[in-house]
Amino acid sequence: MATVHFDGFCVLCNHTVRFLQRHARPGELEYVANPAADQVSVIVEDNGVVYTKSDAVLQLLRHLRQPWPALRALRLVPRPLRDAVYDWVAANRYEWFGRLDVCGSGVQIERDPSGQLAQ
């Protein structure tokens, strides 16, 4: 069983966990929300090996039902390029998708008085 450590305040991360729960093979993944709000990468522990950034995402694909594992072909893209895209999304995830008030899923998203996502 692989363990997924994710930013519990990140809306994108929480939606990704819900996606994984729907598409993972039964008993393949467990999830740990990081309450520290300083996590810059998803971390996947699988069979004693720790994966981060794009490698973590690609490793998660191994645990999903078809057709998702086919996306592991993205390993052919050089890691520096994959990680650059990962870092760009990670750096902008709160601005683009929002941030939860409380660690965990299904919680209210912070918005400023005009209704825009809070920075």
N, C-alpha and C positions, 0 to 999 in steps of 0.2 A: 504494500500500500504506500502510495506517495502522499506526502504532506505538503500542502500549498499554504505558504505564509504570505498574506496580502495586507495592503493598507486598508484597514477597517473603516477609515473615514472617506475613502475615495468612492464616488458613485460608480465610475467606470469599473473599478476593481470589484465592487459588490455585484454589479450586473454580470461581470465575467464569471464570478463564482456561481451565480444562478445558472448561467449558461453551462458551466462545467457540471453542475449537479444534474441538469436535464440530459446531458449527452455522454456523461462518463459511464463506463461499464460499472455495474454494481460492485461496491466494495473496493474500488480502485483508488479513490481519493478521499482525503480528509482535509479539513480547512481550519486555519488558525488566523483570526483577525488580529493584526498588530495594533494595540491601542496607543502606541507611542506617536503616531502621525509623522514619523521621520523616515519612514521606509521609502527608499528610492527605487526599489526593484521588487518584483514578485520573486519569492524564493521557493524553490521546489526541492524537497529532500526525497530522493527516490533510490532505494536499495543502497543507502549509505553514501550516496553522491549528492552534493549540493549544486543546484543549477540556478543561475540568475539571468536576468534580462531576457534576451531573445532565446537563449538556450533553455531557459525555464519554460517559456511559452511552447517551444517545439517539443520539449520533453512531455508536457501535459497532453499534447496531441496523441501520444502513444496510448493514453488511457481512455480515449474517447471511442465511441462507436463510429462505424462508417457513416459518412465518407470522410470525416475530419482527419483521420491519420494521414490521408494522402497529402495534406498540407505540409507534412514533414519534409517534402521535397524542397522546401524553402531553406533547408540546411545547405543547399548548393550555393546560396547567396553568402558571400564572405561575412564572417561574424562582425567585423568592424562596421560594415554597412548595415547589417541587421540591428546591431546595438545602437547605432546612430539614430535609426528610425525609432527604436524603443525609447531611447533617452529623450527624443523630441516629444513623443506622445506623453511620456512620464512627466516631463517638465511642465506640460500644459494641461494635464488631466483635470486639475481643479477648475481652471478657467473654462475649459471646454465642456466638462460634464458635471461639475459641481462637487461640493464637499458636504458630507453629512455632519450634523451637529454632534452626534454620538457615534462611537465606534460600533459598527455592525450594520446589517442590512435593514431595509424597510423603515428608515428613520427620516425625519424631515430634513430637507436640503436648505442650507443657509442662503438667504437672498438679502440684498440690500433693500432699502425702502422703496426703490423704483421697481422692484421685482426682478432685477438682474441677479445673476449668480454672484455671490460674494467672493471677493478675492482671498 
